[in-house]
């Protein structure tokens, strides 16, 4: 029952690798530094047409992409690891809220912030404006999350969850 993880150090695959380690599941990593060019993105193309990491191949051969989806799925498949509040737990709604908020409102902004020419073209002033506005939006989103979470030792209380792993990397 081995998982295969396409990823790279410091990327969105890092919390997935941490979760697999905490679960105690055997896994192998196929390193793909997708930001380094087409040769690296091509390593992932067969399992993710977006040519992005992470991509997780389950022991059953199913492919899952998107960090948040993978983390939620792993926590649900391995409830003994207690890496997510289970249905019925009063923390479950906030867990799902923040696991959706991070990729939709924060992580997605990195694509724009890191290469503003994707939206601003070659105009340097436009790129600077886009970078500034994007960085401001990211900071505002973190501030919203910070103001609405009453963490204990971890974000949702006394137990580590995949939300903590995700936030640590993003």
SULLINGI-V804076 format. One record per pair of residues at least 12 apart in sequence whose C-alpha atoms are under 7 Angstrom apart, sorted by the first residue. I is the first residue (numbers start at 1). J is the second residue. Records with the same first field share a line. If there is no record, write none. Layout:
I: J / J
This chain:
1: 59
2: 26 / 27 / 59
3: 26 / 27 / 28 / 56 / 57 / 58 / 59
4: 27 / 28 / 29 / 56 / 57 / 58
5: 28 / 29 / 30 / 54 / 55 / 56 / 57
6: 29 / 30 / 31 / 32 / 44 / 53 / 54 / 55 / 56
7: 29 / 30 / 31 / 32 / 53 / 54
8: 31 / 32 / 33
12: 53 / 54 / 67
13: 53 / 54 / 67
15: 165 / 166 / 169
16: 67 / 71
19: 162
23: 78 / 81
34: 52
47: 63
54: 66 / 67
68: 99
71: 162
83: 160 / 161 / 162
84: 161 / 162
91: 156
99: 163
105: 141
106: 138 / 141
107: 170
109: 134 / 138
113: 131 / 134 / 135
116: 130 / 131
